[in-house]
Amino acid sequence: MKCPSCGFEDTKVVDSRPVEENNSIRRRRECLRCHARFTTYEIIDAFQPVVIKKDGSKELFDKNKLLSGLMKACQKRPVNAEAVANEIEIEVQNSLRREISSSEIGEMAMEKLRALDAVAYVRFASVHREFKDVETFMKELQTLRGGK
């Protein structure tokens, strides 16, 4: 951190404390050359990725929308939909991509549900992949069973 008084680039932190409901940190610093003291603030640089929907429109990523779909698919099933939504949110955030397609998010959800519960997976897949008829549904079931 550069000293605002003399421009020296080496300072030490004298005091740190959280501010604004622990969303940022206030630091008192001291220049190692001129001993001037100054305050800096450190904040989390959180960004919300933009989701590109099937129709081409864009909106901010909303975990609650994902959770809603997962909860419908997991209804009366031994799957923690909120935990799945949290995992996907973390993956999306950690990818550091500014934009992600809704189909990619859906595929992530289906991958996780497939590993956890076949019924929840098929329920989610039927909406995500927009099954139009029983044949499409049956093909997905056969794929799930291993092609038998």
Backbone torsions as a table, in degrees:
resi	resn	phi	psi	omega
1	MET	NA	128.9	-177.3
2	LYS	-81.9	134.5	178.2
3	CYS	-68.8	129.0	179.2
4	PRO	-70.9	-18.7	-178.8
5	SER	-83.5	-50.8	-174.3
6	CYS	-117.1	-10.1	178.3
7	GLY	84.9	0.9	178.8
8	PHE	-63.7	140.6	-172.8
9	GLU	-94.2	7.5	-179.3
10	ASP	-118.3	116.7	179.4
11	THR	-131.8	164.4	175.1
12	LYS	-122.9	150.7	178.1
13	VAL	-85.0	124.5	-179.6
14	VAL	-93.1	-38.4	-177.0
15	ASP	-151.6	142.5	175.8
16	SER	-133.7	139.9	174.5
17	ARG	-153.7	145.9	178.6
18	PRO	-72.7	147.4	175.6
19	VAL	-135.6	166.4	177.0
20	GLU	51.3	61.4	177.1
21	GLU	54.7	41.7	178.6
22	ASN	62.9	24.0	177.3
23	ASN	-92.1	-10.7	177.2
24	SER	-152.1	168.1	-179.0
25	ILE	-125.3	132.0	175.2
26	ARG	-96.1	128.2	-179.9
27	ARG	-123.5	131.9	170.7
28	ARG	-94.5	128.4	-177.7
29	ARG	-122.1	157.0	177.3
30	GLU	-131.6	131.7	177.8
31	CYS	-71.6	135.2	-179.0
32	LEU	-80.0	-10.1	178.2
33	ARG	-96.7	-59.1	-173.9
34	CYS	-99.6	-4.3	178.4
35	HIS	63.6	18.4	175.1
36	ALA	-71.1	146.4	178.0
37	ARG	-109.7	143.2	178.1
38	PHE	-150.6	165.3	-176.7
39	THR	-112.3	137.8	173.5
40	THR	-126.0	158.0	177.5
41	TYR	-124.3	136.4	179.5
42	GLU	-115.4	125.7	179.4
43	ILE	-125.6	154.9	177.5
44	ILE	-74.0	130.8	178.1
45	ASP	-93.2	80.4	-178.7
46	ALA	-94.2	131.8	177.2
47	PHE	-123.5	151.0	176.3
48	GLN	-102.7	119.9	176.6
49	PRO	-64.6	153.8	177.9
50	VAL	-96.6	132.8	178.8
51	VAL	-97.1	127.6	176.2
52	ILE	-95.2	115.2	-176.5
53	LYS	-81.8	170.4	-176.8
54	LYS	-58.9	-33.6	-178.9
55	ASP	-83.4	2.5	178.7
56	GLY	93.1	-10.9	178.7
57	SER	-72.3	162.1	-177.1
58	LYS	-126.0	144.6	174.1
59	GLU	-152.1	159.4	179.4
60	LEU	-66.1	145.7	177.4
61	PHE	-59.8	131.7	-179.3
62	ASP	-129.9	106.0	-179.0
63	LYS	-59.5	-31.9	-178.4
64	ASN	-64.8	-33.9	176.1
65	LYS	-66.5	-43.5	176.9
66	LEU	-62.0	-46.0	-179.4
67	LEU	-60.3	-38.4	178.9
68	SER	-59.6	-47.3	178.4
69	GLY	-65.3	-40.0	178.9
70	LEU	-65.6	-39.8	-179.6
71	MET	-64.5	-36.8	177.1
72	LYS	-65.0	-43.7	-179.1
73	ALA	-69.1	-30.6	-175.1
74	CYS	-97.4	5.8	-177.9
75	GLN	-57.0	127.7	-179.9
76	LYS	60.9	27.9	176.8
77	ARG	-120.9	153.1	-178.2
78	PRO	-80.8	52.8	-178.2
79	VAL	-126.3	133.9	177.1
80	ASN	-87.7	94.4	-176.9
81	ALA	-60.3	-36.2	-178.8
82	GLU	-65.5	-39.5	178.1
83	ALA	-64.0	-39.8	178.7
84	VAL	-64.3	-45.2	178.9
85	ALA	-61.1	-41.4	179.0
86	ASN	-63.2	-42.1	178.7
87	GLU	-61.7	-43.3	-179.6
88	ILE	-66.4	-41.9	178.3
89	GLU	-59.1	-43.4	179.7
90	ILE	-63.7	-43.1	178.5
91	GLU	-62.0	-42.7	-180.0
92	VAL	-64.7	-45.1	179.3
93	GLN	-63.6	-44.0	-177.1
94	ASN	-70.9	-18.9	178.4
95	SER	-68.4	-20.7	179.9
96	LEU	60.0	19.0	176.2
97	ARG	-84.0	139.3	179.2
98	ARG	-77.2	-28.2	-178.9
99	GLU	-133.0	142.6	177.6
100	ILE	-145.4	142.8	-178.0
101	SER	-81.7	150.5	178.2
102	SER	-63.1	-30.5	179.3
103	SER	-68.0	-34.9	176.2
104	GLU	-64.6	-41.9	178.3
105	ILE	-64.2	-42.4	177.8
106	GLY	-61.5	-40.8	178.8
107	GLU	-65.5	-38.0	176.6
108	MET	-61.2	-44.3	179.9
109	ALA	-63.5	-43.9	-179.2
110	MET	-64.4	-39.3	178.9
111	GLU	-60.9	-44.3	179.9
112	LYS	-68.6	-42.6	179.8
113	LEU	-66.5	-36.9	179.6
114	ARG	-59.8	-37.8	179.3
115	ALA	-74.2	-24.0	-175.0
116	LEU	-96.8	-44.1	-172.5
117	ASP	-160.7	120.3	-176.0
118	ALA	-64.3	-38.3	-178.4
119	VAL	-67.0	-45.3	178.3
120	ALA	-62.7	-38.3	178.0
121	TYR	-60.4	-49.8	-177.7
122	VAL	-64.7	-39.4	177.6
123	ARG	-59.8	-47.9	-178.6
124	PHE	-66.4	-44.0	-178.8
125	ALA	-61.8	-36.3	-178.1
126	SER	-63.3	-32.2	177.5
127	VAL	-84.0	-46.7	-176.2
128	HIS	-62.9	-43.4	-177.9
129	ARG	-91.7	3.1	175.5
130	GLU	51.6	59.8	177.2
131	PHE	-57.9	127.9	-177.0
132	LYS	-96.0	-25.8	-176.7
133	ASP	-150.1	177.8	-178.2
134	VAL	-66.8	-33.5	179.9
135	GLU	-59.9	-46.0	179.0
136	THR	-62.1	-41.4	178.8
137	PHE	-62.4	-45.0	-179.3
138	MET	-65.0	-38.7	177.6
139	LYS	-60.9	-42.1	178.8
140	GLU	-64.8	-40.5	177.6
141	LEU	-62.9	-42.2	178.4
142	GLN	-64.7	-38.5	176.2
143	THR	-62.8	-41.2	-179.8
144	LEU	-64.7	-38.0	-178.7
145	ARG	-79.8	-5.2	177.9
146	GLY	96.6	23.7	174.9
147	GLY	82.7	13.3	-179.4
148	LYS	-68.3	NA	NA
